[in-house]
Amino acid sequence: MIKNTNILQDTHGRNHAYLRISLIERCNLRCTYCMPANGVPLSPKSHLMTYEEIYNIAKTFVKHGVTKIRLTGGEPLIRKDLPVILKKLATLPVELSITSNAVIIDKFIEVLKANKVNKINVSLDSLNASKFTHITRRNEFKKVYNNIDLLVKEGFEVKINAVLIKDFNDNEIIDFIRFTKTRPVAVRFIEFMPFDGNKWDKSKMVSYAKVMEYVYKSFNKATVLRLKDAPNDTSKNYKIEGYKGSFAIISSVTNPFCDSCNRLRLTANGQLKNCLFSASESDLLTTLRSGNSIEPVIQKAIQAKFKIRGGMDTLDKLEEPKLHRKNRSMITIGG
């Protein structure tokens, strides 16, 4: 039997070319689905990856086939050495992108451009200022709204991530789609997912089917165009005929895209998660700091990846609190 030398290929034949790196566990917003109301225990600074460690770990992944790196948080822009991290990672042969809440992104336009970061995902769960304040526990709506328009004006490719929660923002689905009429942005509706402390239950979830039900009630079906999804895409993409932008649904719960998953996550304290839903983690940072190769740890973690949602292959398992309470809060995983 020939030993598999591709350390980024799992036992289901999936090759992992996309690494999401969380830079920080802190955030300048307090979104309810991401952070528990009483906060989360933060890793001591000494337990977080330095910019050199981020670069060295990323370089190892790139050596073995990673072609895309997305920086997340918390809010990655509040990390003080972000410009240094971007400059280091920009030397690698990868597509570099970032996810932000856009509260302070106007201060980073030139830094992002200088390091060829053209793709920005912005987290925005409501187009209503009072709802935005309710869900984020901060009054920053106007700033975020204006910064989205600024990013578009400056030529960035912008995606807006909206987590849908029943009876909170599901009545804004059509407003979000109409937001794309005059703006070349992609709005992505994300099914509410279970994490520690976010009080998830299935009744709060707005499914892919429900989103499309709203869409077809508001638009002539002939004008709702199904777009071709990119390889390994997590979303099902659409646009309204004549609109500049598009919309999509990320249905991690009701229609998981696990068969084509090519994603890995590295937490700010150097733990590799082979799946967003997985409770298990592999410690790359301790291994790196001890002077040992992280490659065997990476390979072992990827070989242990479940076929579907960290082993929660049914909705019944997702509804079992003790299973998803073993996972971190979203803010300490990385968006």
N, C-alpha and C positions, 0 to 999 in steps of 0.2 A: 504494500500500500504506500503510495507516494504522499508524503507529508505536505499539507497545504502551506506554501510559503507566503501567501497573501494574508498578512495579519489583520487586514481590515475586511475580510470576508467571513461571514458567519456560517453556521451549519445549515442555513436555509438558502445559501447561495447568494445572499445580498452583499454587495460591495458598498462600503461606507466612504463616500467622497465629500461629505459635508460635516463640518465640525462647528458647533455653536459654543463659544467661549464666554462664560459669564465673568465680567471684570470686577464686580462689586456686589455685595448683598444689600447695600443700602439704596434707598430711593427717595426722591423728593416728592413723591405722591404716596398714597396709602390705599391703593385699590382693594376693595373688599374681597374680590375673588382671588387675589394674589397674596395678600398679607392678612393674617388674623388681626382682629381688632386690638388685641393686647400686644401686638408686635411679635417679633421672633428673636430668639437668641442669636446674636451675631458672632461670627468667628473672630477671635482676636486677630489683630493686624498681622502678627507674626505667622499666622496660619494661612494667610492669603498668598496667592502667587504674586511674586514680583514681576516686573515687566520682562526681566531676563528669563524668568521661569516660564512665563506665558509664551515667549518667543521660542524657547528651546523645546517645549512640549509641542507647540504648533509645528515647528520644523520637522519633528519626528513624524507627525501625522502626514505632513505634506510629502515627505520622503516615501511614504507608503501609499500615496494615492489620493489624499485629500486635495480637492481643487477649489473648495469654497469654504470660507470662514466667515461666520457672522458673530459680531460682538454684541453681548447682551448684558443684563444686570438682573436685579436692581435697575438703576439708571446708569448706564455706562459713562455718560457724559459728566457725571459728578466725580469720577475718578481723576485725581489731580494729574497723574502722569499719562492720561489718555493720549496726548499728542505723541509722546515717546513710543507708546505701545503701537499706535497706528504707523508710525514711521518704521518701526522694526518689522511689523507684519507685512507692510507694503513691499518689502524686499523679497518676499516669498512669491513664487509663481501661483498665486491664488486669486480668486475673485473675493474681494473684501467688502463686507456690508455691515450694517449696524441696525439694531432695534432700539428705539428711544421713545420716551413720552413727549418729546419735542418741546418741553417747557423752556429749556435754555439752548436749544439747538442753533438759534440764530447767532450765537457767539462762536460757533464752530464751523461755519460755512467754508471758510478758507482752509482750515485744517483738513476737513473732509475732502475737499477738492484736491489739495496738495498730495494726498495719499490715495487718490483714485478710488475713494469710497463714493460710489454713485447711487447705490441702492439703499434706501432708507425705509424701514418699517416703522410706522408711528402707531402707538397704542392710543386709541380713542374710542370710547364706548358709548358716547352720546353726543349728539349735536345740540343738545339742550343744556344751557349753562348751569341751571340748578341741579339737573340730574348728574352732570359731570362732577359738580362739587360734592354731591351725595356719595357717588361711588368712589371718588378719589380722595375724599376727605380734605380736599384742597381747592382753593378758588383760583384756578389757573386756565380756565377754559379759553378766554379771549386770546391769551398768549399762544396756546397750542393751535388754535384755529388760524391765527395770523401766520404762525410759523409754517404750517402746512402749505399755505399759499406762497410763502417765501421760498420754501424748498422747490415747489413747482416752478416758480419764476426763475430760480437759479439753475434749473435744468436737471435736478435730481429725479430719479425714478422712485416714486413714492407709493407705498402700499399702506393702507390704513387697516389696522387690526381691531375689530370690534367683537368683544365677547358678548354673546347674546344671553340674556337672562329673562325668563318668562315673567311677564307683568312688570318688567322694569324698562327695557329698551326694545322689546320686540315690536312695539308700535312705531319704531323709528327705522325699520328696515327699508321702507320705501324712501324715506327722507335721505338715508345714506346713499341709496342708488341714484336718487336725483342729484345728489352732491357730485356725482361723476358726469353729469350732463355737460358741464362747461370746464371740467378739470380732468387732465389726463392722469388720474390716479386710479388705483385698484383698491376697492373696499373689500375686505375679506371678513366674512361673518364666521366666528369661531364658536363651536358648540361648547357650552360650559362644562368644564372637566373637573374631576375630583382631585383635590390635594389636601394635605393636612391643614385643618383650621378654616377651610372656606365654606363649611356647612353645605356641601354638595348634596343634592338629591335629584333624582331623575325628573321630578315634576318641575324643576326650575330650568330645565334644558329646552332649548328651541332647536328642533332637529332640522336637518337638511330638507326633508320633505315639507316641513312646516314653512321654512323660508320660501321655498318655491311656490307654495300655496299662496302666500302673501303676494309674491311677484306676479303670478298669473291672474290674480284678482285686480291688480292695478295696471298691468300692461297687456296690450294685445299679444297673444302668444307668438304671433308671427314676428314680432319685433324683438323678442327675447332670443338672442343669438347664443348658441353654445359654442364656446371657443375651444381650441385644441389645447389640452393641458400639456405643460412641459414634462419631459421625462422626470420621474421621481417626484412629481408635484404632489403636494399635500392637499391641494384645493381643486374643486370643480368650478371651472371658470365660465363666466357669461358676460355679455354686455347688452345694453339696450341699443337697438339700431339708431345710429345718428349721434350717440353719446360719445364724448371724447374719452371717457374712462370706462372701467369695467367693474364687475363685482364677482365674488367667489364665495364658496362655502367650504370651510375646513371641518369635516365631519368625523373628528377623531373618535367619537363615541358611537354614533349610529352606523357609520360607514367607514371603518378604519382603513387606512391606506398602508397597512403594515407590509403587504406583499412587496411593495417597491421602496420600502424605507431605506434611505441611505444616510441617515442622520445619527450623530453622536453628540453628547453634551458634556462639557467640562465645566464644573462648578468653580466659583471663585476661590474655593479652598482646595482646588486641585483634585477633585473626585470625578472620575469618569462614570457617566450614566449611559448605559447602552440603549435606554429607552426612556422617554418622558414619564411613562407610567411605572417604571421599575423602581422598586424600593431598594434594590441592591446598588452598591457603588464600589468602584475600584480606586484605591488610593495611588494616584500617579505622583503627587507632590512629595510624599514621604520617600518613595522609591527614588525619585530624582535627587532629592537632597542627600540621600545616603550614598550617592555616586553610582547607583546601579542602573542598568538599562530599564527603561519603562516599556520597551517593546513586548516582553513576555506578559506583562500585566495587561497591556492593551489587548493582546491576542486572546488571553484567557477571558477577559470581560466580553469581548465580541462573540466568542464561542458560546458563551452562556446566555446570549440574547434569545428571548422567547420569540415565537413566531408572531404572536399577537399581543399588543398592549401589556407588556410585562407579565404575561401569563393570565391576565384578566380577559379571557376570550369570550365572555358572555356578559350581557347587561346585568345578570344576577350577581356576578362576581364584582362588577363595578359598584353595585349598590351595597356591597358588604363593607361597612365602615372600617373594620379592622384591617382590610387589605390596603385601602388607599391612605390610611393614617400612618402606615409604615413609611410612606413617601414624605419628602420634604414639602414645606410650603413653596409655592411657585417662586416667590421672590428669592429664595436661596438656591433654586435650581438654575434659573436663568430663563428669560422669556423667549 
